[in-house]
Amino acid sequence: MNTIKILIALSLLSLWRTTLSAPSEMLMIPAGTYLIGNSNGRYDEKPQLKVQLNAFMIDRYEVSNAKFKHFIEKTAYKPQGPWKRGFPIGGEKLPVRFITWYDAKNYANWVKKRLPTEAEWEAAATPISKTSFTNQPFIIGPTHIDTKIDVNQWGLYHIAGNVREWVADWYDKYQYQALANKKTIENPQGPADGTPPAAHFLENNLSAGNERSTRKIVRGASWIAMHANNSRRWAHNPNHWYNDIGFRCVSSII
């Protein structure tokens, strides 16, 4: 009898240790001051800005095909993007792709989370891992979301590779320049939906060129877009889908 009790106790202890050592699905990024942008980067990355962010939780991994499939099965949601193109047999743990920004947003809403702002994404991405996914030889496509490659100091997987990621903000190529004179920017959200063209365009009588309310920010890198730089800003039509764009979610901490 004592032997059986000992074996049961050892089994419970092993389970407890496994539970403690198993990585959480979300990680906390503490409140604080972070630097975003790059004063030596592209025109839309500079100047570097100082932002004050509230604490938030962020998904350790990109959203997988399996999780997106579960969302569709439970809600009967009809995605705009042909997401099954990126779901081969056995591809449950691959990051979901071929989804629009609206597909990502609707999933995030369903799991009671949201898409990160680009400031939150960059704070969580810094610094980029030295073992970036994009630095690996012979990469021809995405890998499983929990493949232990490209893990940064916070414990986030594939923040610099695998797939690029939709974030919440509308794109404005002049946004950083417009905020340059502020010492600290609290929880920046990007331009509001429907914001008119920036003064730079109006002053020069230009009717197009600024993507406010037409393009959403995409962050990170992929096996196609190999720019392992945490300040790199991409901008894409939120109604389109792409072979190398997925997403991860965040939750606010109140």
C-alpha atoms as a printed R data frame, in Angstrom:
    type eleno elety resid chain resno       x      y       z
1   ATOM     1    CA   MET     A     1   0.000  0.000   0.000
2   ATOM     2    CA   ASN     A     2   2.814  2.406   0.907
3   ATOM     3    CA   THR     A     3   4.524  1.640  -2.403
4   ATOM     4    CA   ILE     A     4   1.338  2.512  -4.309
5   ATOM     5    CA   LYS     A     5   0.982  5.795  -2.400
6   ATOM     6    CA   ILE     A     6   4.601  6.672  -3.152
7   ATOM     7    CA   LEU     A     7   4.108  5.953  -6.850
8   ATOM     8    CA   ILE     A     8   0.959  8.100  -6.936
9   ATOM     9    CA   ALA     A     9   2.774 10.943  -5.139
10  ATOM    10    CA   LEU     A    10   5.685 10.747  -7.572
11  ATOM    11    CA   SER     A    11   3.294 10.812 -10.534
12  ATOM    12    CA   LEU     A    12   1.521 13.892  -9.168
13  ATOM    13    CA   LEU     A    13   4.859 15.603  -8.516
14  ATOM    14    CA   SER     A    14   5.965 14.856 -12.075
15  ATOM    15    CA   LEU     A    15   2.708 16.270 -13.458
16  ATOM    16    CA   TRP     A    16   3.082 19.398 -11.291
17  ATOM    17    CA   ARG     A    17   6.641 19.978 -12.516
18  ATOM    18    CA   THR     A    18   5.592 19.454 -16.128
19  ATOM    19    CA   THR     A    19   2.768 21.961 -15.728
20  ATOM    20    CA   LEU     A    20   5.134 24.537 -14.236
21  ATOM    21    CA   SER     A    21   7.753 24.062 -16.941
22  ATOM    22    CA   ALA     A    22   5.274 24.049 -19.834
23  ATOM    23    CA   PRO     A    23   5.369 27.420 -21.625
24  ATOM    24    CA   SER     A    24   2.342 29.646 -21.144
25  ATOM    25    CA   GLU     A    25   0.339 30.470 -24.257
26  ATOM    26    CA   MET     A    26   0.669 34.186 -23.436
27  ATOM    27    CA   LEU     A    27   3.450 36.300 -21.975
28  ATOM    28    CA   MET     A    28   3.301 39.608 -20.140
29  ATOM    29    CA   ILE     A    29   5.097 42.656 -21.475
30  ATOM    30    CA   PRO     A    30   5.423 45.045 -18.517
31  ATOM    31    CA   ALA     A    31   4.318 48.651 -18.529
32  ATOM    32    CA   GLY     A    32   7.157 51.015 -19.290
33  ATOM    33    CA   THR     A    33   8.941 53.226 -21.756
34  ATOM    34    CA   TYR     A    34  10.031 51.669 -25.040
35  ATOM    35    CA   LEU     A    35  11.799 52.873 -28.154
36  ATOM    36    CA   ILE     A    36  10.151 52.293 -31.521
37  ATOM    37    CA   GLY     A    37  11.339 53.196 -34.971
38  ATOM    38    CA   ASN     A    38  14.835 53.666 -36.314
39  ATOM    39    CA   SER     A    39  16.463 57.046 -36.940
40  ATOM    40    CA   ASN     A    40  18.752 55.369 -39.477
41  ATOM    41    CA   GLY     A    41  15.985 53.333 -41.097
42  ATOM    42    CA   ARG     A    42  13.583 53.842 -43.972
43  ATOM    43    CA   TYR     A    43  11.632 57.080 -44.438
44  ATOM    44    CA   ASP     A    44   8.601 55.732 -42.527
45  ATOM    45    CA   GLU     A    45  10.646 54.318 -39.614
46  ATOM    46    CA   LYS     A    46  12.255 57.564 -38.519
47  ATOM    47    CA   PRO     A    47  12.842 59.284 -36.274
48  ATOM    48    CA   GLN     A    48  13.024 56.862 -33.357
49  ATOM    49    CA   LEU     A    49  10.276 57.594 -30.826
50  ATOM    50    CA   LYS     A    50   9.886 57.064 -27.096
51  ATOM    51    CA   VAL     A    51   6.533 55.537 -26.201
52  ATOM    52    CA   GLN     A    52   4.900 54.778 -22.877
53  ATOM    53    CA   LEU     A    53   2.904 51.543 -22.934
54  ATOM    54    CA   ASN     A    54   0.534 49.944 -20.485
55  ATOM    55    CA   ALA     A    55   1.268 46.334 -19.549
56  ATOM    56    CA   PHE     A    56  -0.252 43.749 -21.887
57  ATOM    57    CA   MET     A    57  -0.264 40.040 -22.611
58  ATOM    58    CA   ILE     A    58   0.848 38.719 -25.998
59  ATOM    59    CA   ASP     A    59   0.591 35.285 -27.604
60  ATOM    60    CA   ARG     A    60   3.816 33.340 -27.329
61  ATOM    61    CA   TYR     A    61   3.129 31.766 -30.724
62  ATOM    62    CA   GLU     A    62   1.509 32.832 -33.968
63  ATOM    63    CA   VAL     A    63  -2.087 31.648 -34.367
64  ATOM    64    CA   SER     A    64  -2.070 28.138 -35.844
65  ATOM    65    CA   ASN     A    65  -4.193 26.512 -38.530
66  ATOM    66    CA   ALA     A    66  -5.730 24.290 -35.867
67  ATOM    67    CA   LYS     A    67  -6.881 27.245 -33.753
68  ATOM    68    CA   PHE     A    68  -8.254 29.129 -36.738
69  ATOM    69    CA   LYS     A    69 -10.094 25.998 -37.891
70  ATOM    70    CA   HIS     A    70 -11.616 25.630 -34.410
71  ATOM    71    CA   PHE     A    71 -12.814 29.240 -34.608
72  ATOM    72    CA   ILE     A    72 -14.512 28.585 -37.955
73  ATOM    73    CA   GLU     A    73 -16.137 25.359 -36.778
74  ATOM    74    CA   LYS     A    74 -17.511 26.973 -33.616
75  ATOM    75    CA   THR     A    75 -18.793 30.171 -35.215
76  ATOM    76    CA   ALA     A    76 -19.530 29.248 -38.861
77  ATOM    77    CA   TYR     A    77 -17.463 32.312 -39.766
78  ATOM    78    CA   LYS     A    78 -16.724 32.610 -43.491
79  ATOM    79    CA   PRO     A    79 -13.170 33.932 -43.970
80  ATOM    80    CA   GLN     A    80 -12.452 36.411 -46.728
81  ATOM    81    CA   GLY     A    81  -9.110 34.730 -47.413
82  ATOM    82    CA   PRO     A    82  -8.553 31.200 -48.803
83  ATOM    83    CA   TRP     A    83  -6.856 30.071 -45.582
84  ATOM    84    CA   LYS     A    84  -7.012 26.366 -46.444
85  ATOM    85    CA   ARG     A    85  -4.287 26.937 -49.059
86  ATOM    86    CA   GLY     A    86  -1.821 27.062 -46.178
87  ATOM    87    CA   PHE     A    87  -3.249 23.986 -44.417
88  ATOM    88    CA   PRO     A    88  -1.703 20.820 -45.892
89  ATOM    89    CA   ILE     A    89  -2.313 17.398 -44.382
90  ATOM    90    CA   GLY     A    90  -0.579 17.401 -41.011
91  ATOM    91    CA   GLY     A    91  -0.330 21.199 -41.019
92  ATOM    92    CA   GLU     A    92  -2.319 21.862 -37.844
93  ATOM    93    CA   LYS     A    93   0.679 23.495 -36.133
94  ATOM    94    CA   LEU     A    94   1.656 25.688 -39.071
95  ATOM    95    CA   PRO     A    95   0.750 29.378 -38.733
96  ATOM    96    CA   VAL     A    96  -2.524 30.272 -40.409
97  ATOM    97    CA   ARG     A    97  -1.951 32.251 -43.627
98  ATOM    98    CA   PHE     A    98  -3.959 33.564 -46.581
99  ATOM    99    CA   ILE     A    99  -6.177 35.498 -44.189
100 ATOM   100    CA   THR     A   100  -7.207 39.141 -44.392
101 ATOM   101    CA   TRP     A   101  -6.805 41.686 -41.621
102 ATOM   102    CA   TYR     A   102 -10.535 41.375 -40.983
103 ATOM   103    CA   ASP     A   103 -10.234 37.599 -40.627
104 ATOM   104    CA   ALA     A   104  -7.525 38.105 -38.019
105 ATOM   105    CA   LYS     A   105  -9.546 40.759 -36.189
106 ATOM   106    CA   ASN     A   106 -12.665 38.575 -36.070
107 ATOM   107    CA   TYR     A   107 -10.683 35.659 -34.654
108 ATOM   108    CA   ALA     A   108  -9.144 37.939 -32.025
109 ATOM   109    CA   ASN     A   109 -12.576 39.234 -31.036
110 ATOM   110    CA   TRP     A   110 -13.903 35.683 -30.686
111 ATOM   111    CA   VAL     A   111 -11.129 34.632 -28.296
112 ATOM   112    CA   LYS     A   112 -11.719 37.883 -26.365
113 ATOM   113    CA   LYS     A   113  -8.369 39.336 -27.351
114 ATOM   114    CA   ARG     A   114  -7.314 41.908 -29.936
115 ATOM   115    CA   LEU     A   115  -4.612 42.590 -32.486
116 ATOM   116    CA   PRO     A   116  -1.541 44.381 -31.078
117 ATOM   117    CA   THR     A   117  -0.817 47.974 -31.905
118 ATOM   118    CA   GLU     A   118   2.392 48.312 -33.849
119 ATOM   119    CA   ALA     A   119   3.999 49.980 -30.819
120 ATOM   120    CA   GLU     A   120   3.079 46.971 -28.672
121 ATOM   121    CA   TRP     A   121   4.337 44.595 -31.333
122 ATOM   122    CA   GLU     A   122   7.687 46.359 -31.588
123 ATOM   123    CA   ALA     A   123   8.115 46.566 -27.808
124 ATOM   124    CA   ALA     A   124   7.512 42.809 -27.608
125 ATOM   125    CA   ALA     A   125   9.808 42.157 -30.576
126 ATOM   126    CA   THR     A   126  12.826 43.964 -29.145
127 ATOM   127    CA   PRO     A   127  15.460 42.772 -29.396
128 ATOM   128    CA   ILE     A   128  15.308 40.555 -32.466
129 ATOM   129    CA   SER     A   129  16.707 37.104 -31.749
130 ATOM   130    CA   LYS     A   130  20.200 36.395 -33.053
131 ATOM   131    CA   THR     A   131  18.848 33.066 -34.307
132 ATOM   132    CA   SER     A   132  16.261 34.736 -36.504
133 ATOM   133    CA   PHE     A   133  14.175 32.428 -38.646
134 ATOM   134    CA   THR     A   134  15.181 34.433 -41.699
135 ATOM   135    CA   ASN     A   135  18.848 33.694 -41.033
136 ATOM   136    CA   GLN     A   136  18.398 29.930 -41.374
137 ATOM   137    CA   PRO     A   137  19.613 28.318 -44.621
138 ATOM   138    CA   PHE     A   138  17.280 26.696 -47.138
139 ATOM   139    CA   ILE     A   139  14.013 27.972 -45.665
140 ATOM   140    CA   ILE     A   140  11.260 27.453 -48.263
141 ATOM   141    CA   GLY     A   141   8.146 28.004 -46.197
142 ATOM   142    CA   PRO     A   142   6.733 28.388 -42.698
143 ATOM   143    CA   THR     A   143   7.495 25.993 -39.881
144 ATOM   144    CA   HIS     A   144   5.452 24.846 -36.881
145 ATOM   145    CA   ILE     A   145   4.573 27.674 -34.528
146 ATOM   146    CA   ASP     A   146   6.479 26.052 -31.638
147 ATOM   147    CA   THR     A   147   9.662 25.203 -33.549
148 ATOM   148    CA   LYS     A   148  12.374 26.476 -31.214
149 ATOM   149    CA   ILE     A   149  14.082 28.849 -33.571
150 ATOM   150    CA   ASP     A   150  13.944 32.637 -33.290
151 ATOM   151    CA   VAL     A   151  12.935 32.999 -29.617
152 ATOM   152    CA   ASN     A   152  13.577 36.457 -28.186
153 ATOM   153    CA   GLN     A   153  14.301 37.626 -24.616
154 ATOM   154    CA   TRP     A   154  10.609 37.718 -23.678
155 ATOM   155    CA   GLY     A   155  10.133 34.133 -24.872
156 ATOM   156    CA   LEU     A   156   8.192 35.001 -28.035
157 ATOM   157    CA   TYR     A   157   8.572 32.594 -30.947
158 ATOM   158    CA   HIS     A   158   9.131 33.684 -34.558
159 ATOM   159    CA   ILE     A   159   8.753 37.389 -33.986
160 ATOM   160    CA   ALA     A   160  11.420 37.964 -36.673
161 ATOM   161    CA   GLY     A   161  10.386 35.286 -39.114
162 ATOM   162    CA   ASN     A   162   8.115 32.444 -40.141
163 ATOM   163    CA   VAL     A   163   5.247 34.744 -41.193
164 ATOM   164    CA   ARG     A   164   4.766 38.476 -41.102
165 ATOM   165    CA   GLU     A   165   1.945 39.580 -38.806
166 ATOM   166    CA   TRP     A   166  -1.085 41.840 -39.076
167 ATOM   167    CA   VAL     A   167  -1.353 44.496 -36.351
168 ATOM   168    CA   ALA     A   168  -4.161 46.889 -35.432
169 ATOM   169    CA   ASP     A   169  -2.971 50.245 -36.809
170 ATOM   170    CA   TRP     A   170  -3.804 51.976 -40.041
171 ATOM   171    CA   TYR     A   171  -0.663 53.020 -41.893
172 ATOM   172    CA   ASP     A   172   0.583 56.592 -42.213
173 ATOM   173    CA   LYS     A   173   4.026 56.983 -43.708
174 ATOM   174    CA   TYR     A   174   4.430 60.363 -41.950
175 ATOM   175    CA   GLN     A   175   3.209 59.275 -38.528
176 ATOM   176    CA   TYR     A   176   6.607 59.092 -36.847
177 ATOM   177    CA   GLN     A   177   7.626 62.467 -38.257
178 ATOM   178    CA   ALA     A   178   4.397 64.010 -36.953
179 ATOM   179    CA   LEU     A   179   5.107 62.695 -33.444
180 ATOM   180    CA   ALA     A   180   8.793 63.633 -33.434
181 ATOM   181    CA   ASN     A   181   8.397 66.732 -31.259
182 ATOM   182    CA   LYS     A   182   6.669 64.887 -28.434
183 ATOM   183    CA   LYS     A   183   8.912 63.739 -25.599
184 ATOM   184    CA   THR     A   184   6.827 60.666 -24.822
185 ATOM   185    CA   ILE     A   185   3.801 59.238 -26.615
186 ATOM   186    CA   GLU     A   186   1.376 57.237 -24.486
187 ATOM   187    CA   ASN     A   187  -0.063 54.066 -26.029
188 ATOM   188    CA   PRO     A   188  -0.024 55.220 -29.690
189 ATOM   189    CA   GLN     A   189  -2.842 53.774 -31.791
190 ATOM   190    CA   GLY     A   190  -2.047 55.035 -35.277
191 ATOM   191    CA   PRO     A   191  -4.372 57.273 -37.302
192 ATOM   192    CA   ALA     A   192  -8.108 56.886 -36.819
193 ATOM   193    CA   ASP     A   193 -10.204 55.226 -39.494
194 ATOM   194    CA   GLY     A   194 -11.322 57.876 -41.952
195 ATOM   195    CA   THR     A   195  -8.521 60.295 -41.076
196 ATOM   196    CA   PRO     A   196  -8.006 62.681 -44.038
197 ATOM   197    CA   PRO     A   197  -4.703 62.909 -45.926
198 ATOM   198    CA   ALA     A   198  -1.807 64.419 -44.014
199 ATOM   199    CA   ALA     A   199  -0.867 68.070 -44.509
200 ATOM   200    CA   HIS     A   200   2.173 67.020 -46.574
201 ATOM   201    CA   PHE     A   201  -0.191 65.867 -49.320
202 ATOM   202    CA   LEU     A   202  -2.648 68.730 -49.091
203 ATOM   203    CA   GLU     A   203   0.135 71.316 -49.242
204 ATOM   204    CA   ASN     A   204   1.492 69.721 -52.402
205 ATOM   205    CA   ASN     A   205  -1.954 69.227 -53.985
206 ATOM   206    CA   LEU     A   206  -1.536 65.457 -54.036
207 ATOM   207    CA   SER     A   207  -4.706 63.361 -53.972
208 ATOM   208    CA   ALA     A   208  -3.054 60.001 -53.283
209 ATOM   209    CA   GLY     A   209   0.015 58.537 -51.685
210 ATOM   210    CA   ASN     A   210  -0.823 58.458 -48.002
211 ATOM   211    CA   GLU     A   211  -2.367 55.132 -47.064
212 ATOM   212    CA   ARG     A   212  -4.493 56.312 -44.149
213 ATOM   213    CA   SER     A   213  -7.694 54.262 -43.994
214 ATOM   214    CA   THR     A   214  -6.607 52.153 -46.964
215 ATOM   215    CA   ARG     A   215  -3.736 50.046 -45.606
216 ATOM   216    CA   LYS     A   216  -3.058 48.244 -42.343
217 ATOM   217    CA   ILE     A   217   0.350 47.776 -40.751
218 ATOM   218    CA   VAL     A   218   2.106 44.424 -41.047
219 ATOM   219    CA   ARG     A   219   5.136 43.721 -38.869
220 ATOM   220    CA   GLY     A   220   7.964 41.206 -38.765
221 ATOM   221    CA   ALA     A   221   9.586 39.094 -41.454
222 ATOM   222    CA   SER     A   222   9.047 35.797 -43.251
223 ATOM   223    CA   TRP     A   223  10.848 33.324 -45.473
224 ATOM   224    CA   ILE     A   224   9.843 35.584 -48.397
225 ATOM   225    CA   ALA     A   225  10.284 39.045 -46.844
226 ATOM   226    CA   MET     A   226  13.650 38.583 -45.177
227 ATOM   227    CA   HIS     A   227  14.073 41.758 -43.183
228 ATOM   228    CA   ALA     A   228  14.737 40.669 -39.593
229 ATOM   229    CA   ASN     A   229  14.406 44.203 -38.261
230 ATOM   230    CA   ASN     A   230  11.972 44.990 -35.465
231 ATOM   231    CA   SER     A   231  11.333 48.521 -36.788
232 ATOM   232    CA   ARG     A   232  10.421 47.481 -40.368
233 ATOM   233    CA   ARG     A   233   6.925 48.671 -41.319
234 ATOM   234    CA   TRP     A   234   4.895 47.037 -44.074
235 ATOM   235    CA   ALA     A   235   1.497 48.291 -45.264
236 ATOM   236    CA   HIS     A   236  -1.145 46.158 -47.010
237 ATOM   237    CA   ASN     A   237  -4.779 46.305 -48.018
238 ATOM   238    CA   PRO     A   238  -6.789 44.809 -45.111
239 ATOM   239    CA   ASN     A   239  -9.150 43.116 -47.587
240 ATOM   240    CA   HIS     A   240  -6.330 41.172 -49.262
241 ATOM   241    CA   TRP     A   241  -4.626 37.990 -48.143
242 ATOM   242    CA   TYR     A   242  -1.003 36.990 -48.528
243 ATOM   243    CA   ASN     A   243   1.041 33.800 -48.594
244 ATOM   244    CA   ASP     A   244   3.358 34.929 -45.791
245 ATOM   245    CA   ILE     A   245   1.129 36.954 -43.435
246 ATOM   246    CA   GLY     A   246  -0.431 35.550 -40.265
247 ATOM   247    CA   PHE     A   247  -0.966 37.097 -36.842
248 ATOM   248    CA   ARG     A   248  -0.859 36.775 -33.063
249 ATOM   249    CA   CYS     A   249  -3.114 38.352 -30.443
250 ATOM   250    CA   VAL     A   250  -2.766 40.454 -27.310
251 ATOM   251    CA   SER     A   251  -4.870 41.200 -24.245
252 ATOM   252    CA   SER     A   252  -4.902 44.381 -22.218
253 ATOM   253    CA   ILE     A   253  -4.140 44.194 -18.501
254 ATOM   254    CA   ILE     A   254  -6.517 46.397 -16.528
